[in-house]
């Protein structure tokens, strides 16, 4: 069974409710380059400057290539 590493990105509103913004797959081959800062920089580049990054967080997930099922990694 093959899996894809990905990240679910969430934005917290004024009431501190989490809202899923999107899921981005990890494509880097070198795990040394993957840090929480690099992941947040990546989503900032993807979303642009209109988002308050202090209200964003992410969850690492795996996606089953066969079924599409998403499971939290850690």
PyMOL Python script that loads the backbone (N, CA, C, O; Angstrom):
from pymol import cmd

cmd.read_pdbstr("""\
ATOM      1  N   UNK A   1       0.848  -1.183   0.000  1.00  0.00           N
ATOM      2  CA  UNK A   1       0.000   0.000   0.000  1.00  0.00           C
ATOM      3  C   UNK A   1       0.890   1.242   0.000  1.00  0.00           C
ATOM      4  O   UNK A   1       1.756   1.390   0.863  1.00  0.00           O
ATOM      5  N   UNK A   2       0.678   2.119  -0.954  1.00  0.00           N
ATOM      6  CA  UNK A   2       1.471   3.348  -1.046  1.00  0.00           C
ATOM      7  C   UNK A   2       0.702   4.523  -0.461  1.00  0.00           C
ATOM      8  O   UNK A   2      -0.518   4.631  -0.580  1.00  0.00           O
ATOM      9  N   UNK A   3       1.471   5.396   0.175  1.00  0.00           N
ATOM     10  CA  UNK A   3       0.898   6.588   0.783  1.00  0.00           C
ATOM     11  C   UNK A   3       1.620   7.830   0.291  1.00  0.00           C
ATOM     12  O   UNK A   3       2.783   7.778  -0.108  1.00  0.00           O
ATOM     13  N   UNK A   4       0.911   8.940   0.329  1.00  0.00           N
ATOM     14  CA  UNK A   4       1.466  10.250  -0.001  1.00  0.00           C
ATOM     15  C   UNK A   4       1.468  11.077   1.280  1.00  0.00           C
ATOM     16  O   UNK A   4       0.453  11.154   1.973  1.00  0.00           O
ATOM     17  N   UNK A   5       2.595  11.691   1.592  1.00  0.00           N
ATOM     18  CA  UNK A   5       2.658  12.622   2.710  1.00  0.00           C
ATOM     19  C   UNK A   5       2.058  13.944   2.258  1.00  0.00           C
ATOM     20  O   UNK A   5       2.352  14.422   1.163  1.00  0.00           O
ATOM     21  N   UNK A   6       1.214  14.536   3.105  1.00  0.00           N
ATOM     22  CA  UNK A   6       0.568  15.811   2.768  1.00  0.00           C
ATOM     23  C   UNK A   6       0.326  16.602   4.049  1.00  0.00           C
ATOM     24  O   UNK A   6       0.565  16.117   5.155  1.00  0.00           O
ATOM     25  N   UNK A   7      -0.152  17.827   3.871  1.00  0.00           N
ATOM     26  CA  UNK A   7      -0.434  18.704   5.005  1.00  0.00           C
ATOM     27  C   UNK A   7      -1.818  19.312   4.826  1.00  0.00           C
ATOM     28  O   UNK A   7      -2.152  19.825   3.758  1.00  0.00           O
ATOM     29  N   UNK A   8      -2.622  19.246   5.893  1.00  0.00           N
ATOM     30  CA  UNK A   8      -3.900  19.952   5.930  1.00  0.00           C
ATOM     31  C   UNK A   8      -3.641  21.298   6.588  1.00  0.00           C
ATOM     32  O   UNK A   8      -3.071  21.357   7.678  1.00  0.00           O
ATOM     33  N   UNK A   9      -4.051  22.369   5.940  1.00  0.00           N
ATOM     34  CA  UNK A   9      -3.840  23.711   6.469  1.00  0.00           C
ATOM     35  C   UNK A   9      -5.154  24.267   7.003  1.00  0.00           C
ATOM     36  O   UNK A   9      -6.199  24.193   6.357  1.00  0.00           O
ATOM     37  N   UNK A  10      -5.061  24.829   8.212  1.00  0.00           N
ATOM     38  CA  UNK A  10      -6.236  25.366   8.892  1.00  0.00           C
ATOM     39  C   UNK A  10      -6.019  26.826   9.234  1.00  0.00           C
ATOM     40  O   UNK A  10      -4.903  27.255   9.530  1.00  0.00           O
ATOM     41  N   UNK A  11      -7.119  27.590   9.188  1.00  0.00           N
ATOM     42  CA  UNK A  11      -7.130  28.981   9.623  1.00  0.00           C
ATOM     43  C   UNK A  11      -8.058  29.080  10.826  1.00  0.00           C
ATOM     44  O   UNK A  11      -9.160  28.532  10.805  1.00  0.00           O
ATOM     45  N   UNK A  12      -7.625  29.770  11.866  1.00  0.00           N
ATOM     46  CA  UNK A  12      -8.433  29.973  13.067  1.00  0.00           C
ATOM     47  C   UNK A  12      -9.110  31.343  12.958  1.00  0.00           C
ATOM     48  O   UNK A  12      -8.441  32.363  12.790  1.00  0.00           O
ATOM     49  N   UNK A  13     -10.439  31.357  13.054  1.00  0.00           N
ATOM     50  CA  UNK A  13     -11.153  32.635  12.970  1.00  0.00           C
ATOM     51  C   UNK A  13     -11.109  33.358  14.315  1.00  0.00           C
ATOM     52  O   UNK A  13     -10.424  32.914  15.236  1.00  0.00           O
ATOM     53  N   UNK A  14     -11.828  34.458  14.428  1.00  0.00           N
ATOM     54  CA  UNK A  14     -11.809  35.283  15.642  1.00  0.00           C
ATOM     55  C   UNK A  14     -12.326  34.522  16.862  1.00  0.00           C
ATOM     56  O   UNK A  14     -11.929  34.821  17.988  1.00  0.00           O
ATOM     57  N   UNK A  15     -13.208  33.541  16.652  1.00  0.00           N
ATOM     58  CA  UNK A  15     -13.730  32.729  17.748  1.00  0.00           C
ATOM     59  C   UNK A  15     -12.848  31.503  17.992  1.00  0.00           C
ATOM     60  O   UNK A  15     -13.216  30.617  18.763  1.00  0.00           O
ATOM     61  N   UNK A  16     -11.696  31.452  17.343  1.00  0.00           N
ATOM     62  CA  UNK A  16     -10.720  30.371  17.446  1.00  0.00           C
ATOM     63  C   UNK A  16     -11.255  29.036  16.934  1.00  0.00           C
ATOM     64  O   UNK A  16     -10.827  27.976  17.391  1.00  0.00           O
ATOM     65  N   UNK A  17     -12.190  29.089  15.988  1.00  0.00           N
ATOM     66  CA  UNK A  17     -12.672  27.883  15.320  1.00  0.00           C
ATOM     67  C   UNK A  17     -11.753  27.590  14.140  1.00  0.00           C
ATOM     68  O   UNK A  17     -11.372  28.496  13.399  1.00  0.00           O
ATOM     69  N   UNK A  18     -11.399  26.316  13.970  1.00  0.00           N
ATOM     70  CA  UNK A  18     -10.515  25.913  12.868  1.00  0.00           C
ATOM     71  C   UNK A  18     -11.324  25.669  11.601  1.00  0.00           C
ATOM     72  O   UNK A  18     -12.370  25.021  11.627  1.00  0.00           O
ATOM     73  N   UNK A  19     -10.817  26.202  10.494  1.00  0.00           N
ATOM     74  CA  UNK A  19     -11.447  25.999   9.195  1.00  0.00           C
ATOM     75  C   UNK A  19     -10.397  25.463   8.230  1.00  0.00           C
ATOM     76  O   UNK A  19      -9.336  26.063   8.056  1.00  0.00           O
ATOM     77  N   UNK A  20     -10.702  24.330   7.606  1.00  0.00           N
ATOM     78  CA  UNK A  20      -9.790  23.738   6.641  1.00  0.00           C
ATOM     79  C   UNK A  20      -9.675  24.637   5.419  1.00  0.00           C
ATOM     80  O   UNK A  20     -10.680  24.984   4.797  1.00  0.00           O
ATOM     81  N   UNK A  21      -8.444  25.014   5.078  1.00  0.00           N
ATOM     82  CA  UNK A  21      -8.193  25.853   3.906  1.00  0.00           C
ATOM     83  C   UNK A  21      -7.874  24.976   2.704  1.00  0.00           C
ATOM     84  O   UNK A  21      -8.360  25.228   1.602  1.00  0.00           O
ATOM     85  N   UNK A  22      -7.057  23.946   2.915  1.00  0.00           N
ATOM     86  CA  UNK A  22      -6.703  23.062   1.820  1.00  0.00           C
ATOM     87  C   UNK A  22      -5.686  22.024   2.237  1.00  0.00           C
ATOM     88  O   UNK A  22      -5.186  22.032   3.362  1.00  0.00           O
ATOM     89  N   UNK A  23      -5.389  21.128   1.308  1.00  0.00           N
ATOM     90  CA  UNK A  23      -4.426  20.065   1.523  1.00  0.00           C
ATOM     91  C   UNK A  23      -3.386  20.146   0.422  1.00  0.00           C
ATOM     92  O   UNK A  23      -3.722  20.169  -0.763  1.00  0.00           O
ATOM     93  N   UNK A  24      -2.109  20.188   0.822  1.00  0.00           N
ATOM     94  CA  UNK A  24      -1.019  20.221  -0.151  1.00  0.00           C
ATOM     95  C   UNK A  24      -0.135  18.993   0.036  1.00  0.00           C
ATOM     96  O   UNK A  24       0.255  18.678   1.160  1.00  0.00           O
ATOM     97  N   UNK A  25       0.185  18.293  -1.059  1.00  0.00           N
ATOM     98  CA  UNK A  25       1.068  17.126  -0.949  1.00  0.00           C
ATOM     99  C   UNK A  25       2.527  17.539  -0.830  1.00  0.00           C
ATOM    100  O   UNK A  25       2.949  18.540  -1.410  1.00  0.00           O
ATOM    101  N   UNK A  26       3.289  16.765  -0.078  1.00  0.00           N
ATOM    102  CA  UNK A  26       4.730  16.991   0.053  1.00  0.00           C
ATOM    103  C   UNK A  26       5.415  16.395  -1.172  1.00  0.00           C
ATOM    104  O   UNK A  26       5.173  15.240  -1.521  1.00  0.00           O
ATOM    105  N   UNK A  27       6.264  17.175  -1.819  1.00  0.00           N
ATOM    106  CA  UNK A  27       6.947  16.696  -3.020  1.00  0.00           C
ATOM    107  C   UNK A  27       8.462  16.668  -2.869  1.00  0.00           C
ATOM    108  O   UNK A  27       9.168  16.158  -3.739  1.00  0.00           O
ATOM    109  N   UNK A  28       8.959  17.215  -1.767  1.00  0.00           N
ATOM    110  CA  UNK A  28      10.411  17.232  -1.576  1.00  0.00           C
ATOM    111  C   UNK A  28      10.913  15.830  -1.265  1.00  0.00           C
ATOM    112  O   UNK A  28      10.307  15.101  -0.479  1.00  0.00           O
ATOM    113  N   UNK A  29      12.021  15.463  -1.886  1.00  0.00           N
ATOM    114  CA  UNK A  29      12.616  14.140  -1.684  1.00  0.00           C
ATOM    115  C   UNK A  29      13.550  14.103  -0.483  1.00  0.00           C
ATOM    116  O   UNK A  29      13.729  13.048   0.126  1.00  0.00           O
ATOM    117  N   UNK A  30      14.144  15.234  -0.137  1.00  0.00           N
ATOM    118  CA  UNK A  30      15.116  15.308   0.950  1.00  0.00           C
ATOM    119  C   UNK A  30      14.409  15.705   2.244  1.00  0.00           C
ATOM    120  O   UNK A  30      14.016  16.862   2.397  1.00  0.00           O
ATOM    121  N   UNK A  31      14.240  14.760   3.186  1.00  0.00           N
ATOM    122  CA  UNK A  31      13.534  15.088   4.432  1.00  0.00           C
ATOM    123  C   UNK A  31      14.244  16.139   5.287  1.00  0.00           C
ATOM    124  O   UNK A  31      13.616  16.752   6.149  1.00  0.00           O
ATOM    125  N   UNK A  32      15.533  16.354   5.064  1.00  0.00           N
ATOM    126  CA  UNK A  32      16.274  17.383   5.803  1.00  0.00           C
ATOM    127  C   UNK A  32      15.732  18.779   5.504  1.00  0.00           C
ATOM    128  O   UNK A  32      15.861  19.688   6.324  1.00  0.00           O
ATOM    129  N   UNK A  33      15.129  18.946   4.336  1.00  0.00           N
ATOM    130  CA  UNK A  33      14.608  20.257   3.936  1.00  0.00           C
ATOM    131  C   UNK A  33      13.212  20.539   4.499  1.00  0.00           C
ATOM    132  O   UNK A  33      12.716  21.661   4.392  1.00  0.00           O
ATOM    133  N   UNK A  34      12.583  19.533   5.093  1.00  0.00           N
ATOM    134  CA  UNK A  34      11.210  19.680   5.575  1.00  0.00           C
ATOM    135  C   UNK A  34      11.234  20.091   7.038  1.00  0.00           C
ATOM    136  O   UNK A  34      11.604  19.308   7.913  1.00  0.00           O
ATOM    137  N   UNK A  35      10.831  21.343   7.293  1.00  0.00           N
ATOM    138  CA  UNK A  35      10.733  21.859   8.656  1.00  0.00           C
ATOM    139  C   UNK A  35       9.373  22.543   8.801  1.00  0.00           C
ATOM    140  O   UNK A  35       8.750  22.883   7.795  1.00  0.00           O
ATOM    141  N   UNK A  36       8.903  22.751  10.031  1.00  0.00           N
ATOM    142  CA  UNK A  36       7.638  23.492  10.193  1.00  0.00           C
ATOM    143  C   UNK A  36       7.680  24.869   9.527  1.00  0.00           C
ATOM    144  O   UNK A  36       6.682  25.318   8.964  1.00  0.00           O
ATOM    145  N   UNK A  37       8.831  25.536   9.591  1.00  0.00           N
ATOM    146  CA  UNK A  37       8.958  26.858   8.966  1.00  0.00           C
ATOM    147  C   UNK A  37       8.856  26.759   7.442  1.00  0.00           C
ATOM    148  O   UNK A  37       8.215  27.596   6.807  1.00  0.00           O
ATOM    149  N   UNK A  38       9.487  25.737   6.856  1.00  0.00           N
ATOM    150  CA  UNK A  38       9.438  25.601   5.399  1.00  0.00           C
ATOM    151  C   UNK A  38       8.025  25.253   4.930  1.00  0.00           C
ATOM    152  O   UNK A  38       7.598  25.674   3.855  1.00  0.00           O
ATOM    153  N   UNK A  39       7.310  24.485   5.743  1.00  0.00           N
ATOM    154  CA  UNK A  39       5.926  24.138   5.392  1.00  0.00           C
ATOM    155  C   UNK A  39       5.050  25.386   5.429  1.00  0.00           C
ATOM    156  O   UNK A  39       4.243  25.601   4.525  1.00  0.00           O
ATOM    157  N   UNK A  40       5.201  26.207   6.464  1.00  0.00           N
ATOM    158  CA  UNK A  40       4.399  27.427   6.557  1.00  0.00           C
ATOM    159  C   UNK A  40       4.782  28.429   5.470  1.00  0.00           C
ATOM    160  O   UNK A  40       3.914  29.130   4.951  1.00  0.00           O
ATOM    161  N   UNK A  41       6.064  28.510   5.117  1.00  0.00           N
ATOM    162  CA  UNK A  41       6.482  29.382   4.013  1.00  0.00           C
ATOM    163  C   UNK A  41       5.851  28.930   2.705  1.00  0.00           C
ATOM    164  O   UNK A  41       5.455  29.751   1.878  1.00  0.00           O
ATOM    165  N   UNK A  42       5.762  27.629   2.526  1.00  0.00           N
ATOM    166  CA  UNK A  42       5.174  27.064   1.313  1.00  0.00           C
ATOM    167  C   UNK A  42       3.704  27.461   1.181  1.00  0.00           C
ATOM    168  O   UNK A  42       3.273  27.900   0.115  1.00  0.00           O
ATOM    169  N   UNK A  43       2.931  27.306   2.266  1.00  0.00           N
ATOM    170  CA  UNK A  43       1.515  27.659   2.194  1.00  0.00           C
ATOM    171  C   UNK A  43       1.345  29.166   2.022  1.00  0.00           C
ATOM    172  O   UNK A  43       0.402  29.608   1.365  1.00  0.00           O
ATOM    173  N   UNK A  44       2.241  29.958   2.601  1.00  0.00           N
ATOM    174  CA  UNK A  44       2.174  31.411   2.427  1.00  0.00           C
ATOM    175  C   UNK A  44       2.371  31.775   0.953  1.00  0.00           C
ATOM    176  O   UNK A  44       1.666  32.632   0.421  1.00  0.00           O
ATOM    177  N   UNK A  45       3.329  31.121   0.300  1.00  0.00           N
ATOM    178  CA  UNK A  45       3.540  31.361  -1.131  1.00  0.00           C
ATOM    179  C   UNK A  45       2.317  30.929  -1.935  1.00  0.00           C
ATOM    180  O   UNK A  45       1.938  31.585  -2.905  1.00  0.00           O
ATOM    181  N   UNK A  46       1.708  29.830  -1.528  1.00  0.00           N
ATOM    182  CA  UNK A  46       0.547  29.305  -2.244  1.00  0.00           C
ATOM    183  C   UNK A  46      -0.680  30.204  -2.073  1.00  0.00           C
ATOM    184  O   UNK A  46      -1.398  30.467  -3.037  1.00  0.00           O
ATOM    185  N   UNK A  47      -0.919  30.677  -0.838  1.00  0.00           N
ATOM    186  CA  UNK A  47      -2.117  31.470  -0.551  1.00  0.00           C
ATOM    187  C   UNK A  47      -1.954  32.956  -0.836  1.00  0.00           C
ATOM    188  O   UNK A  47      -2.929  33.646  -1.132  1.00  0.00           O
ATOM    189  N   UNK A  48      -0.732  33.445  -0.749  1.00  0.00           N
ATOM    190  CA  UNK A  48      -0.510  34.867  -0.930  1.00  0.00           C
ATOM    191  C   UNK A  48      -0.498  35.600   0.398  1.00  0.00           C
ATOM    192  O   UNK A  48      -0.551  34.977   1.458  1.00  0.00           O
ATOM    193  N   UNK A  49      -0.430  36.908   0.342  1.00  0.00           N
ATOM    194  CA  UNK A  49      -0.265  37.738   1.539  1.00  0.00           C
ATOM    195  C   UNK A  49      -1.575  38.169   2.189  1.00  0.00           C
ATOM    196  O   UNK A  49      -1.555  38.932   3.154  1.00  0.00           O
ATOM    197  N   UNK A  50      -2.710  37.699   1.683  1.00  0.00           N
ATOM    198  CA  UNK A  50      -3.996  38.128   2.228  1.00  0.00           C
ATOM    199  C   UNK A  50      -4.403  37.381   3.495  1.00  0.00           C
ATOM    200  O   UNK A  50      -5.429  37.702   4.095  1.00  0.00           O
ATOM    201  N   UNK A  51      -3.620  36.394   3.906  1.00  0.00           N
ATOM    202  CA  UNK A  51      -3.950  35.589   5.078  1.00  0.00           C
ATOM    203  C   UNK A  51      -3.075  35.981   6.262  1.00  0.00           C
ATOM    204  O   UNK A  51      -1.898  36.299   6.094  1.00  0.00           O
ATOM    205  N   UNK A  52      -3.655  35.957   7.457  1.00  0.00           N
ATOM    206  CA  UNK A  52      -2.901  36.186   8.683  1.00  0.00           C
ATOM    207  C   UNK A  52      -2.236  34.861   9.060  1.00  0.00           C
ATOM    208  O   UNK A  52      -2.896  33.962   9.580  1.00  0.00           O
ATOM    209  N   UNK A  53      -0.953  34.742   8.804  1.00  0.00           N
ATOM    210  CA  UNK A  53      -0.247  33.483   9.011  1.00  0.00           C
ATOM    211  C   UNK A  53      -0.146  33.111  10.499  1.00  0.00           C
ATOM    212  O   UNK A  53       0.081  31.946  10.827  1.00  0.00           O
ATOM    213  N   UNK A  54      -0.311  34.075  11.386  1.00  0.00           N
ATOM    214  CA  UNK A  54      -0.302  33.771  12.817  1.00  0.00           C
ATOM    215  C   UNK A  54      -1.540  32.976  13.225  1.00  0.00           C
ATOM    216  O   UNK A  54      -1.555  32.355  14.288  1.00  0.00           O
ATOM    217  N   UNK A  55      -2.572  32.993  12.392  1.00  0.00           N
ATOM    218  CA  UNK A  55      -3.807  32.266  12.678  1.00  0.00           C
ATOM    219  C   UNK A  55      -3.891  30.965  11.875  1.00  0.00           C
ATOM    220  O   UNK A  55      -4.946  30.334  11.814  1.00  0.00           O
ATOM    221  N   UNK A  56      -2.774  30.573  11.262  1.00  0.00           N
ATOM    222  CA  UNK A  56      -2.733  29.354  10.454  1.00  0.00           C
ATOM    223  C   UNK A  56      -1.962  28.274  11.202  1.00  0.00           C
ATOM    224  O   UNK A  56      -1.039  28.567  11.961  1.00  0.00           O
ATOM    225  N   UNK A  57      -2.351  27.025  10.980  1.00  0.00           N
ATOM    226  CA  UNK A  57      -1.550  25.896  11.428  1.00  0.00           C
ATOM    227  C   UNK A  57      -1.756  24.755  10.440  1.00  0.00           C
ATOM    228  O   UNK A  57      -2.539  24.868   9.498  1.00  0.00           O
ATOM    229  N   UNK A  58      -1.047  23.660  10.667  1.00  0.00           N
ATOM    230  CA  UNK A  58      -1.168  22.522   9.761  1.00  0.00           C
ATOM    231  C   UNK A  58      -1.078  21.222  10.525  1.00  0.00           C
ATOM    232  O   UNK A  58      -0.564  21.165  11.642  1.00  0.00           O
ATOM    233  N   UNK A  59      -1.592  20.174   9.893  1.00  0.00           N
ATOM    234  CA  UNK A  59      -1.528  18.823  10.423  1.00  0.00           C
ATOM    235  C   UNK A  59      -0.921  17.954   9.328  1.00  0.00           C
ATOM    236  O   UNK A  59      -1.360  17.996   8.179  1.00  0.00           O
ATOM    237  N   UNK A  60       0.095  17.164   9.689  1.00  0.00           N
ATOM    238  CA  UNK A  60       0.693  16.240   8.729  1.00  0.00           C
ATOM    239  C   UNK A  60      -0.229  15.027   8.593  1.00  0.00           C
ATOM    240  O   UNK A  60      -0.660  14.456   9.595  1.00  0.00           O
ATOM    241  N   UNK A  61      -0.529  14.639   7.359  1.00  0.00           N
ATOM    242  CA  UNK A  61      -1.408  13.505   7.091  1.00  0.00           C
ATOM    243  C   UNK A  61      -0.781  12.607   6.028  1.00  0.00           C
ATOM    244  O   UNK A  61       0.139  13.009   5.317  1.00  0.00           O
ATOM    245  N   UNK A  62      -1.293  11.403   5.938  1.00  0.00           N
ATOM    246  CA  UNK A  62      -0.937  10.528   4.827  1.00  0.00           C
ATOM    247  C   UNK A  62      -2.211  10.232   4.045  1.00  0.00           C
ATOM    248  O   UNK A  62      -3.298  10.118   4.610  1.00  0.00           O
ATOM    249  N   UNK A  63      -2.050  10.111   2.743  1.00  0.00           N
ATOM    250  CA  UNK A  63      -3.172   9.812   1.858  1.00  0.00           C
ATOM    251  C   UNK A  63      -2.888   8.474   1.191  1.00  0.00           C
ATOM    252  O   UNK A  63      -1.851   8.305   0.550  1.00  0.00           O
ATOM    253  N   UNK A  64      -3.802   7.528   1.338  1.00  0.00           N
ATOM    254  CA  UNK A  64      -3.677   6.224   0.698  1.00  0.00           C
ATOM    255  C   UNK A  64      -3.921   6.410  -0.801  1.00  0.00           C
ATOM    256  O   UNK A  64      -4.980   6.890  -1.204  1.00  0.00           O
ATOM    257  N   UNK A  65      -2.951   6.033  -1.618  1.00  0.00           N
ATOM    258  CA  UNK A  65      -3.071   6.228  -3.067  1.00  0.00           C
ATOM    259  C   UNK A  65      -4.219   5.427  -3.677  1.00  0.00           C
ATOM    260  O   UNK A  65      -4.814   5.857  -4.665  1.00  0.00           O
ATOM    261  N   UNK A  66      -4.531   4.287  -3.111  1.00  0.00           N
ATOM    262  CA  UNK A  66      -5.594   3.438  -3.662  1.00  0.00           C
ATOM    263  C   UNK A  66      -6.989   3.926  -3.282  1.00  0.00           C
ATOM    264  O   UNK A  66      -7.883   3.981  -4.126  1.00  0.00           O
ATOM    265  N   UNK A  67      -7.172   4.280  -2.010  1.00  0.00           N
ATOM    266  CA  UNK A  67      -8.513   4.606  -1.526  1.00  0.00           C
ATOM    267  C   UNK A  67      -8.774   6.097  -1.394  1.00  0.00           C
ATOM    268  O   UNK A  67      -9.927   6.530  -1.384  1.00  0.00           O
ATOM    269  N   UNK A  68      -7.692   6.896  -1.290  1.00  0.00           N
ATOM    270  CA  UNK A  68      -7.857   8.327  -1.045  1.00  0.00           C
ATOM    271  C   UNK A  68      -8.105   8.654   0.409  1.00  0.00           C
ATOM    272  O   UNK A  68      -8.289   9.822   0.753  1.00  0.00           O
ATOM    273  N   UNK A  69      -8.116   7.637   1.284  1.00  0.00           N
ATOM    274  CA  UNK A  69      -8.344   7.869   2.706  1.00  0.00           C
ATOM    275  C   UNK A  69      -7.215   8.713   3.291  1.00  0.00           C
ATOM    276  O   UNK A  69      -6.037   8.470   3.030  1.00  0.00           O
ATOM    277  N   UNK A  70      -7.601   9.707   4.089  1.00  0.00           N
ATOM    278  CA  UNK A  70      -6.648  10.609   4.732  1.00  0.00           C
ATOM    279  C   UNK A  70      -6.579  10.263   6.210  1.00  0.00           C
ATOM    280  O   UNK A  70      -7.604  10.180   6.888  1.00  0.00           O
ATOM    281  N   UNK A  71      -5.346  10.059   6.712  1.00  0.00           N
ATOM    282  CA  UNK A  71      -5.132   9.712   8.112  1.00  0.00           C
ATOM    283  C   UNK A  71      -4.069  10.635   8.676  1.00  0.00           C
ATOM    284  O   UNK A  71      -3.044  10.874   8.038  1.00  0.00           O
ATOM    285  N   UNK A  72      -4.317  11.161   9.891  1.00  0.00           N
ATOM    286  CA  UNK A  72      -3.314  12.006  10.545  1.00  0.00           C
ATOM    287  C   UNK A  72      -2.049  11.186  10.801  1.00  0.00           C
ATOM    288  O   UNK A  72      -2.116  10.060  11.294  1.00  0.00           O
ATOM    289  N   UNK A  73      -0.893  11.768  10.458  1.00  0.00           N
ATOM    290  CA  UNK A  73       0.374  11.038  10.524  1.00  0.00           C
ATOM    291  C   UNK A  73       0.885  10.866  11.937  1.00  0.00           C
ATOM    292  O   UNK A  73       1.335   9.780  12.302  1.00  0.00           O
ATOM    293  N   UNK A  74       0.827  11.904  12.731  1.00  0.00           N
ATOM    294  CA  UNK A  74       1.476  11.862  14.048  1.00  0.00           C
ATOM    295  C   UNK A  74       0.488  12.101  15.144  1.00  0.00           C
ATOM    296  O   UNK A  74       0.856  12.101  16.318  1.00  0.00           O
TER     297      UNK A  74
END
""", "prot")
cmd.dss("prot")
cmd.show_as("cartoon", "prot")
cmd.util.cbc("prot")
cmd.orient("prot")
